[in-house]
Amino acid sequence: MRILLTFTGFHDPFTPGPLAGEEQPGPILSLVRNMAFDEIILFDTPNTTEQTAATQGAVEEEDAARKIKVVHLSIPDPTDHLVILRELRQGYSSLGEDTHAADLSISVSSGTPAMHACWFLLAASGEIPATVLQTCPPRFVTAERPSISEIDLSAPGIPRVRSGACPLPPEVSEVASPDPDDVLRRMGIIGQHAAMQRCLETVTMIAASDEPLLILGETGTGKELLARYTHLVSDRSGGPFVAINCAAIPASLVESMLFGHRKGAFTGADRDVKGKFEQADGGTLFLDEVGELPLEVQGKFLRVLQEGLVDPVGGDATLPVNVRIVAATNVNMPEVVAAGTFRSDLYYRLNVGLAHMPPLRERRSDIPLISLSIMDRTNARSRRKKQLSREALRVLQSRDWPGNVRDLENVIRRSALLTRGEVITVADLDFGVIAESERQDLALPDISEGFSMTEHLATTRAHLIRKALALSDGNQSQAARLLGITPQAVQRFLRSSDS
């Protein structure tokens, strides 16, 4: 069995070609189109989630029968060699003996230079006995240098690397007692506000057990990140973490994807397929948008929770699984239970451990720190480094962010792309044309008999000046800059409001 191990990178699954509008296959697609692999294992990081999902879809389009697996690694800084080595070792050890015994190949063409260096060290030392493959960009391909080549680690020009001299670091080998603060730092989770601290404290305590955890929170608050944190601070951190979005699965495929199926179970089932529960055996299964789970499969889900048994579609025997369930939703669960679209017994079984992920508007003091962290990640993937001005940071902190962290990240990344200078000012912040126009329409008052536009504009002006003063800690000059008016205008307003 031949298996490919690779990080995903910003050139996957496709990369721009030399002509405008032209796309070329990235390193991973180039490999799988030219070499035969029975299974592809993609190592994903917090910075490449979009690329990993797109690459998985592209590979599946190439060959639907080929097995593909995603292993999530907590590498917030893709230049930190020690963290990359630690996470790679842990990720590789979680793959199991069948994978370790296979014919392994490693691609060193996707990811950062630090990731490539770690692959070389682990392969050359023998920790991961694998063939190292390199994909050459099309513009460098010649008769002497093919598009795909094997790197001979025993060649005279390559130094020897000692094998067996690199045991797992204590924080990986001692998975029974991981340090929550260390996990938070490695994952880049920011939560100094009291509401976020309470949420993290609750999750840390619940993680010490095997009981289910239900995470409630609005869209974009980071519920999956909290689920990964739960896994990493639990005794199961050495096992797999498997995530699935229940709302994104066609109703006809939910049962098969969750519980697996046997060959011949339905048209197109040409082989046995493991479901998500079986894939997560010994680890954690994260069910995002669990409130969208079809009613007809909720009974089988409940059986797994109560008895630890899975019934694959078309199978005649049950399978025991040892899985910790973390579920998340942004819907009001009591309402969907009352409406009859979610089983009450399943809801109460999931609701043993409960955590509320606070929205950004309820932890505004965290917004500057989160914004700067997003700015760092944005700069890491761009040649043109940008900075946020203090005034821009205050404006970001003042907003309600209906899309929460995801919304905030989109605004910062878009503003960084469109800002010509090195500093993103208030004027450079791009909140999206459509969203902004919708907010302006919503802000318009009802117009009827007795309405005074002069009075309304005066009230709005006063509100904006007070808000700008609050953002600038009472500094009149800074408030004036935020509003695009003169400091004298602010002074006149303050004098008139005091009189």
Secondary structure as the mmCIF struct_conf table of DSSP 4:
data_model
#
loop_
_struct_conf.conf_type_id
_struct_conf.id
_struct_conf.beg_label_comp_id
_struct_conf.beg_label_asym_id
_struct_conf.beg_label_seq_id
_struct_conf.end_label_comp_id
_struct_conf.end_label_asym_id
_struct_conf.end_label_seq_id
STRN STRN1 ARG A 2 PHE A 7
TURN_TY1_P TURN_TY1_P1 PHE A 10 HIS A 11
BEND BEND1 PRO A 13 PRO A 13
STRN STRN2 PHE A 14 PRO A 16
BEND BEND2 PRO A 18 LEU A 19
TURN_TY1_P TURN_TY1_P2 ALA A 20 GLY A 21
STRN STRN3 GLU A 23 PRO A 25
HELX_RH_AL_P HELX_RH_AL_P1 PRO A 27 ASN A 34
BEND BEND3 MET A 35 MET A 35
BEND BEND4 ASP A 38 ASP A 38
STRN STRN4 GLU A 39 ASP A 44
TURN_TY1_P TURN_TY1_P3 PRO A 46 ASN A 47
BEND BEND5 THR A 48 THR A 48
HELX_RH_AL_P HELX_RH_AL_P2 THR A 49 GLU A 62
TURN_TY1_P TURN_TY1_P4 ALA A 64 ALA A 65
BEND BEND6 ARG A 66 ARG A 66
STRN STRN5 LYS A 67 HIS A 72
BEND BEND7 PRO A 76 ASP A 77
TURN_TY1_P TURN_TY1_P5 PRO A 78 THR A 79
HELX_RH_AL_P HELX_RH_AL_P3 HIS A 81 SER A 93
TURN_TY1_P TURN_TY1_P6 SER A 94 LEU A 95
HELX_RH_AL_P HELX_RH_AL_P4 GLU A 97 HIS A 100
TURN_TY1_P TURN_TY1_P7 ALA A 101 ALA A 101
BEND BEND8 ALA A 102 ALA A 102
STRN STRN6 ASP A 103 SER A 107
BEND BEND9 SER A 109 GLY A 111
HELX_RH_AL_P HELX_RH_AL_P5 PRO A 113 ALA A 124
TURN_TY1_P TURN_TY1_P8 SER A 125 GLY A 126
BEND BEND10 GLU A 127 ILE A 128
STRN STRN7 ALA A 130 THR A 135
HELX_LH_PP_P HELX_LH_PP_P1 CYS A 136 PRO A 137
HELX_RH_3T_P HELX_RH_3T_P1 PRO A 138 PHE A 140
BEND BEND11 ALA A 143 ARG A 145
BEND BEND12 SER A 147 SER A 147
STRN STRN8 ILE A 148 ILE A 151
TURN_TY1_P TURN_TY1_P9 LEU A 153 SER A 154
BEND BEND13 ALA A 155 ALA A 155
TURN_TY1_P TURN_TY1_P10 PRO A 156 GLY A 157
BEND BEND14 ILE A 158 ILE A 158
HELX_LH_PP_P HELX_LH_PP_P2 PRO A 159 ARG A 160
BEND BEND15 SER A 163 GLY A 164
HELX_LH_PP_P HELX_LH_PP_P3 PRO A 167 PRO A 169
HELX_RH_AL_P HELX_RH_AL_P6 PRO A 170 SER A 173
TURN_TY1_P TURN_TY1_P11 VAL A 175 ALA A 176
BEND BEND16 SER A 177 SER A 177
HELX_RH_AL_P HELX_RH_AL_P7 PRO A 180 MET A 187
TURN_TY1_P TURN_TY1_P12 GLY A 188 GLY A 188
BEND BEND17 HIS A 193 HIS A 193
HELX_RH_AL_P HELX_RH_AL_P8 ALA A 194 ALA A 207
TURN_TY1_P TURN_TY1_P13 ALA A 208 ALA A 208
BEND BEND18 SER A 209 SER A 209
BEND BEND19 GLU A 211 GLU A 211
STRN STRN9 LEU A 213 LEU A 216
TURN_TY1_P TURN_TY1_P14 THR A 219 GLY A 220
BEND BEND20 THR A 221 THR A 221
HELX_RH_AL_P HELX_RH_AL_P9 LYS A 223 LEU A 232
TURN_TY1_P TURN_TY1_P15 VAL A 233 VAL A 233
BEND BEND21 SER A 234 SER A 234
TURN_TY1_P TURN_TY1_P16 ASP A 235 GLY A 238
BEND BEND22 GLY A 239 GLY A 239
STRN STRN10 PHE A 241 ASN A 245
HELX_RH_3T_P HELX_RH_3T_P2 CYS A 246 ALA A 248
BEND BEND23 ILE A 249 ILE A 249
HELX_RH_3T_P HELX_RH_3T_P3 ALA A 251 LEU A 253
HELX_RH_AL_P HELX_RH_AL_P10 VAL A 254 PHE A 259
STRN STRN11 HIS A 261 HIS A 261
TURN_TY1_P TURN_TY1_P17 LYS A 263 GLY A 264
BEND BEND24 ALA A 265 PHE A 266
TURN_TY1_P TURN_TY1_P18 THR A 267 GLY A 268
BEND BEND25 ARG A 271 ARG A 271
STRN STRN12 VAL A 273 VAL A 273
HELX_RH_AL_P HELX_RH_AL_P11 LYS A 276 GLN A 279
TURN_TY1_P TURN_TY1_P19 ALA A 280 GLY A 282
BEND BEND26 GLY A 283 GLY A 283
STRN STRN13 THR A 284 ASP A 288
TURN_TY1_P TURN_TY1_P20 GLU A 289 GLU A 289
HELX_RH_3T_P HELX_RH_3T_P4 VAL A 290 GLU A 292
BEND BEND27 LEU A 293 LEU A 293
HELX_RH_AL_P HELX_RH_AL_P12 LEU A 295 GLU A 307
STRN STRN14 LEU A 309 VAL A 310
STRN STRN15 VAL A 313 VAL A 313
TURN_TY1_P TURN_TY1_P21 GLY A 314 GLY A 314
BEND BEND28 ASP A 316 ALA A 317
STRN STRN16 LEU A 319 PRO A 320
STRN STRN17 ARG A 324 THR A 329
BEND BEND29 ASN A 330 VAL A 331
HELX_RH_AL_P HELX_RH_AL_P13 MET A 333 ALA A 338
TURN_TY1_P TURN_TY1_P22 ALA A 339 GLY A 340
BEND BEND30 THR A 341 PHE A 342
HELX_RH_AL_P HELX_RH_AL_P14 SER A 344 LEU A 350
TURN_TY1_P TURN_TY1_P23 ASN A 351 VAL A 352
STRN STRN18 GLY A 353 HIS A 356
HELX_RH_3T_P HELX_RH_3T_P5 LEU A 360 GLU A 362
HELX_RH_3T_P HELX_RH_3T_P6 ARG A 364 ASP A 366
HELX_RH_AL_P HELX_RH_AL_P15 ILE A 367 ALA A 380
TURN_TY1_P TURN_TY1_P24 ARG A 381 ARG A 381
BEND BEND31 ARG A 383 ARG A 384
STRN STRN19 GLN A 387 LEU A 388
HELX_RH_AL_P HELX_RH_AL_P16 ARG A 390 SER A 398
BEND BEND32 ARG A 399 ARG A 399
TURN_TY1_P TURN_TY1_P25 PRO A 402 GLY A 403
HELX_RH_AL_P HELX_RH_AL_P17 ASN A 404 LEU A 418
BEND BEND33 GLY A 421 GLU A 422
STRN STRN20 VAL A 423 ILE A 424
HELX_RH_3T_P HELX_RH_3T_P7 VAL A 426 ASP A 428
HELX_RH_AL_P HELX_RH_AL_P18 VAL A 433 ALA A 443
HELX_LH_PP_P HELX_LH_PP_P4 LEU A 444 ASP A 446
TURN_TY1_P TURN_TY1_P26 GLU A 449 GLY A 450
HELX_RH_AL_P HELX_RH_AL_P19 MET A 453 LEU A 471
TURN_TY1_P TURN_TY1_P27 SER A 472 GLY A 474
HELX_RH_AL_P HELX_RH_AL_P20 GLN A 476 LEU A 483
TURN_TY1_P TURN_TY1_P28 GLY A 484 GLY A 484
BEND BEND34 ILE A 485 ILE A 485
HELX_RH_AL_P HELX_RH_AL_P21 PRO A 487 ASP A 498
#
